[in-house]
Amino acid sequence: MENKHERAASDVLEGVVKDSGADYLTFLEIKTALHERGFGLVMLFFALPIIILPPGLTAIPAIPLVLFALQMVRGADSPWLPNWIGEKTIKRSTVAHVVVRASPRLKMVEKWLRPRFYFASSSGGEKIIGIFTMAFALSIMIPLPLTNFMPAIGISMMSLGLISKDGLAIVLGMVVGSVGITMTTMILFLGTEAATKVIFSMF
């Protein structure tokens, strides 16, 4: 990490759950709690549930990701949510469930993160990350099986890379998410069964 005194992303996410005693949290409250390090943390938070949600529910967290991606492309300094999204609520227990499941894996990944390949997390690099995030989030919004996991993993990896200024993690996230978009395209044109056969035939 760039600053040894900064809390790891996993610790910040756990704090969102522990610091609030409310039964429901608004998206604005969550964004405010995660705002301490720009886009990386808020993108990570909204990407993680997509990994475990069924296809029909992934559009809900994907909408803020689309908005954050647009803001990154435009060069915004910090994430912003309109009131109609910021006022949306989510059960604290649901947030806790996602964080508890994700935290051990995040801690494992965080051990390998370090500042490198700074070009990927520069201001120009952030705009490129925004473009990839936009593509991945739009792909996630398509309610098809097998299409959410890899784009969400890609966004999560890019987010962790932004937080730690690890360009390698950012590039790997772009690759993983792009593979996910390829799978989505194949399913759209070939159907789930045919696409699955093609994918497994590659290995």
N, C-alpha and C positions, 0 to 999 in steps of 0.2 A: 504494500500500500504506500501511497505517496506520503502520507502523514501517519506515523505510528500511533498518534493519539486520537485519530478519527475512529469512530466505531465502525466495525464491519457491517456490511449490508444486512447480514443475517441478524445481528444484534439490534439494529435499528428496526427491522421488521418485527422482531419479538417485542420491542418496546412499544410499538403501536398498540399491540394487544394488551400488554400489561399495564400501560399507563391510563387506559380508559376503562371506567367501570360501567359505561353505558351498554345497554343491550344491543343498540344499533349504532353504526357509525355512518356518517355521510361521506361521500366521495371527497368532498371539500376538506373535511377533517382529516381524512387519510392523506390527501395531497399535501396539506399544510404540515402534517407530522413528518412527512418524508422529504420535505422541500429543502432540507439542509444541504443536499448535494445535487441540485439541479434535476435534469431529466432522468438520470440513470436509475435512481431509486423508485420514482413513481412508475416508470416503464416496467421495471422488474416486478413491482407489486401487482400491476394489472396483467402481466404476462403469466405469472405463476399459476393462477386459477385455471387458465385456459388449458394447461397441461393435463389437468384431471377432470375438467368439465366435459359433459357430453356435447356433441356438435350443436344441438339446438340452443344451448345456453351461452355459447362462446361469444356471441355478438355483443353481449352486455359489457364485458371488460374490454372487448376489441374497439369499441367506439372511442373511449378515452385515448387508446393507443393511436388511433387515426389522428385525433386532434393534436396529440403531443408530437406526432411525426410531422404534421403540417407546420407546427410552430418551430420545430428544429430546422426544417427546410428553409423557413423564412428568417432564420438566424435569431430567434428569440432567446433571451438570456435565462428565462425561467419558465416552467410549465404553468399553464393557466387552464381553468375549466369554466365554461359558461354555467350560469345558475341552474339551468334545467338538467345538467348532469351533476353538478356539484351538490345539489340537494338530494340526489338519489341516495338511498340508504342500503346498507348491507348488514346482516347479522354479525355481531362481534364474534359469536361462536363459529360462524363460517370462516371469518378472517383467521381466527385462531387455528382452525382445522388446517387451512392451507399453509399457514406459517409453520405449524408443528411438523407437517409432512415435508415441507421444503427445507427447513432450517438445517437438518443434518447434512443434506446433500450440498447446500450452499456453503456450509463451513468447510467441507472437503474441497470444493472448487476454489474457495478463497485462499487456501493455503498455497495454491499455484499461481495466483495472480500477482503481478508486479508491474510497475511502470516500464513500458517498452513500446517501440514503434509509435512514437508520439504523434506522427502524422495522422493516424487513424482517429485520434481523439481531439485533434485540433478543431478550430471553428469550421474550416472547410470539411474536415472529416465528419463532424457532427451533422452537417447538411446531408452528406452521403448516407450516414446512419439513418437519418430521417426518411430518406427515399426508400431504403430497404425496409425500415419499420412499417412504412405506409403499405408497401407491397405485401409484407407478411400479414399485417393486421387485416387487410382487405381479403386476403386468402382465407384467414381464420373465420371471417364472417360468412363464408360459404358453408351451409350446413350439410357437410358430407363426412362420412366416416373416414378415418385415417388421415385427415387433412389438417388437424389442429396441432398435433404434438410437435412436429419438427419446426414449423414457423414460430411457435411459442418458445421452444427451446432456443431458436435463433435469436429472438428478441431478448430473452433472458441473458444469453451469453453476451450480446452487444451491450446490454445494460450494465452487467458486471464489469465489462471492459471499460465503459465510460466512467464508472465509479472509481475504478483503480487505475485508470489511464493505461490499460493494458491493450495495446493495439492488436496483439495476437488473438486475444479473446474476441475482440470485435470482428476481426476477419473470419475467424472460425464460426462465429454466430451468423455472419452473412452467408457463408457456405452452407451451413446446416439448414438455415431458413430457405435458401434457394432450392435445396434438394426437396424440401417440403412443398414448395410451390410447384416444382416439377411433378411431384406425385399428385397434387391437386389437379393439375392440367391433364395428366394422364387419366385420372378417374373421370373427369368431366367429359373427355372425348371417347374413352374406351369403356367406361363403366368400372365399378369396383372390382369385380371378379377378374376381368381381363387385365386391368392395371396391376392387380396384385400378382398375377402370374408373370407379367413382364418384369416387375420389380424383383421378384424372387429369382427369376431366371438370370439376373445380372450377378448374383452372388454364388 
